[in-house]
């Protein structure tokens, strides 16, 4: 098989992809690498499957390597809502929440969220962090890099589309044993009633933001993200 890269962004199927492809690698004795486990970026070409978040896209190895990859994106507005409900609980595994950030004038998300006594304020606090961190990776992604196929998270999980969308992805990646891999994908789909819920899975439905954004947030955030939302197919050009 071709060296495969699975590129995700926070709150866009990261855990799902890691579980699916790590199990696949284990089943067929492939070398799996997860960049989130390696803060020193010691990625080499000695792997069959690499799962990385956008922050690792510019590693020397990935810039030079010959591979096939899928780049998973999600409606950024839904990322904000998903991130708000997840990050406000301050899970210890999310180290960025406890790191001083320039967008908060040197304070941490953990400090800032404590002063947010309404959901609207929590959404604004989370949006500020995500815009300055993970959203920059989405905005600056090289969408002309033909080694990657960009695919919408929503289509990878929706009951009506996920099988056909994953089939396209696996074909592009040129992986082997696709029947086994597809069964694992089905078993791990967030809408599978037999899949246990975890802290990472709250609601993968599309357009949650319409329920939670205030009128002011709706105007401001849509204006901030208008170009990338059009580029990724979540809004039409005006």
C-alpha positions in Angstrom: 0.0 0.0 0.0 1.0 3.7 -0.4 2.2 5.6 2.6 -1.1 7.0 3.9 -1.7 10.2 5.8 -4.9 11.0 7.7 -5.0 14.7 8.4 -7.6 16.1 10.8 -8.3 19.2 12.8 -9.6 19.5 16.4 -13.3 18.6 16.8 -13.4 17.2 13.3 -13.2 13.4 13.7 -9.8 13.2 15.2 -10.6 10.5 17.7 -12.7 8.5 15.2 -9.9 8.5 12.7 -7.3 7.5 15.2 -9.3 4.6 16.5 -10.1 3.3 13.1 -6.7 3.5 11.5 -4.7 2.5 14.6 -6.9 -0.7 14.9 -6.3 -1.3 11.2 -2.6 -1.0 11.5 -2.6 -3.3 14.5 -4.7 -5.9 12.7 -2.4 -6.1 9.7 1.0 -5.4 11.4 1.4 -2.0 9.9 3.4 0.9 11.5 1.1 3.5 12.8 2.2 7.0 14.0 0.1 9.6 15.7 1.6 13.0 15.8 -0.3 14.1 18.9 1.8 11.6 20.8 5.0 13.2 19.7 5.6 16.8 20.8 9.1 16.7 19.3 7.9 16.0 15.8 10.3 13.1 15.2 8.3 11.9 12.3 10.2 9.8 9.8 9.2 7.9 6.6 9.4 4.6 8.5 5.6 4.4 8.9 2.7 3.0 6.9 0.0 5.2 8.3 0.3 8.6 9.9 -2.5 10.4 11.6 -1.8 14.1 12.2 -3.6 17.3 13.1 -3.1 20.3 11.0 -0.4 21.7 13.2 2.0 19.1 12.0 1.4 19.5 8.3 4.7 21.4 7.7 7.0 18.8 9.2 10.0 18.2 7.0 9.0 14.6 6.3 5.5 15.4 5.2 6.6 18.2 3.0 9.0 15.9 1.1 7.4 12.5 1.4 5.5 10.7 -1.4 2.2 9.7 0.0 -1.6 9.8 -0.4 -3.6 11.6 2.3 -7.2 12.6 3.2 -7.7 16.0 4.7 -10.9 16.1 6.8 -12.6 19.4 7.4 -15.8 20.4 9.2 -18.0 23.4 9.2 -15.9 25.7 11.4 -19.0 27.1 13.1 -19.9 23.7 14.3 -16.3 23.2 15.4 -16.7 26.2 17.7 -19.9 24.8 19.3 -18.3 21.3 19.7 -15.2 22.9 21.1 -17.1 25.1 23.5 -18.9 22.2 25.2 -15.8 20.0 25.3 -13.1 22.5 26.2 -15.0 24.4 28.9 -14.8 21.2 31.0 -11.0 21.7 30.9 -10.0 18.1 30.1 -6.4 17.6 31.3 -5.4 15.9 28.1 -5.9 19.2 26.1 -2.6 20.9 27.0 -3.3 24.0 24.9 -6.1 25.0 27.3 -3.4 25.6 30.0 -0.9 27.3 27.8 -0.6 31.1 27.9 -1.9 32.4 24.6 -1.2 35.7 22.8 -4.9 36.0 21.8 -5.7 36.2 25.6 -2.8 38.6 26.3 -0.8 35.9 27.9 -3.6 34.3 29.9 -4.7 30.7 29.4 -8.1 29.4 28.1 -8.5 27.8 31.5 -8.3 31.2 33.2 -10.4 33.0 30.6 -13.3 30.5 30.6 -13.7 30.8 34.3 -15.0 34.4 33.9 -17.5 33.4 31.2 -20.9 33.1 33.1 -23.1 32.6 30.0 -22.9 30.2 27.0 -22.6 33.2 24.7 -19.4 34.3 26.5 -18.1 30.8 26.5 -18.6 30.5 22.7 -16.8 33.8 22.2 -13.9 32.7 24.4 -13.6 29.4 22.6 -13.9 31.0 19.2 -11.1 33.3 19.9 -8.7 30.4 20.8 -9.8 28.2 17.9 -9.5 31.1 15.4 -6.0 31.9 16.4 -4.8 28.3 16.6 -6.6 25.5 14.8 -8.5 27.7 12.3 -5.2 29.1 11.0 -4.2 25.7 9.9 -7.4 25.3 8.0 -7.2 28.8 6.4 -3.5 28.3 5.4 -3.8 24.7 4.2 -2.4 24.1 0.7 -5.6 23.1 -1.1 -3.6 22.7 -4.3 -1.5 19.8 -2.9 -2.7 16.9 -5.0 -1.3 14.4 -2.5 -4.4 15.2 -0.3 -8.1 14.7 -1.0 -10.1 17.1 1.1 -13.4 15.7 2.4 -16.1 17.0 4.7 -16.5 15.4 8.1 -20.3 15.7 7.9 -20.3 13.3 4.8 -18.0 10.9 6.6 -20.4 10.4 9.5 -23.9 11.0 8.1 -25.9 7.7 7.7 -26.8 8.5 4.1 -23.4 9.3 2.8 -20.6 7.9 5.0 -20.2 4.5 3.3 -19.8 6.1 -0.2 -17.6 8.9 1.1 -15.3 6.5 2.9 -15.2 4.3 -0.1 -13.9 7.2 -2.1 -11.3 8.0 0.6 -10.0 4.4 0.8 -9.7 4.2 -3.0 -7.7 7.4 -3.1 -5.4 6.2 -0.3 -4.9 2.9 -2.2 -5.1 0.9 1.1 -5.4 -2.9 1.2 -8.0 -5.0 3.1 -10.7 -2.4 2.6 -13.5 -4.8 3.6 -12.0 -5.1 7.1 -11.4 -1.4 7.3 -14.9 -0.5 6.1 -16.4 -2.8 8.8 -14.4 -1.0 11.4 -15.5 2.4 10.0 -19.2 1.3 10.3 -18.7 0.0 13.8 -17.1 3.3 14.8 -19.6 5.6 13.1 -21.0 8.1 15.7 -24.5 7.3 14.7 -24.1 3.6 15.3 -26.4 2.8 18.2 -24.0 0.1 19.5 -21.0 2.5 19.7 -20.4 3.6 23.3 -20.5 7.3 23.8 -17.4 9.0 25.1 -16.5 12.5 26.3 -15.3 13.3 22.8 -18.7 12.6 21.2 -21.5 14.9 22.1 -23.3 15.6 18.8 -21.9 15.3 15.3 -24.9 16.8 13.6 -24.5 19.6 11.1 -25.5 23.3 11.6 -25.6 23.1 15.4 -24.3 26.7 15.4 -27.7 28.0 14.3 -29.1 26.8 17.6 -26.4 28.4 19.8 -25.0 31.5 18.1 -26.5 34.8 19.2 -27.6 37.2 16.5 -24.4 39.2 17.0 -22.2 36.1 16.8 -24.1 34.8 13.8 -23.2 38.1 11.9 -19.6 38.4 13.2 -18.4 34.8 12.9 -20.0 34.3 9.5 -18.4 37.4 8.3 -15.0 36.4 9.7 -15.1 33.0 8.1 -17.0 33.7 4.9 -14.2 33.0 2.4 -13.2 29.6 3.9 -16.8 28.5 4.4 -17.4 29.1 0.7 -14.1 27.4 -0.3 -15.0 24.3 1.7 -18.5 24.2 0.4 -20.4 25.1 3.5 -21.8 28.4 2.0 -22.4 29.6 -1.5 -20.6 32.6 -2.9 -22.5 35.8 -2.9 
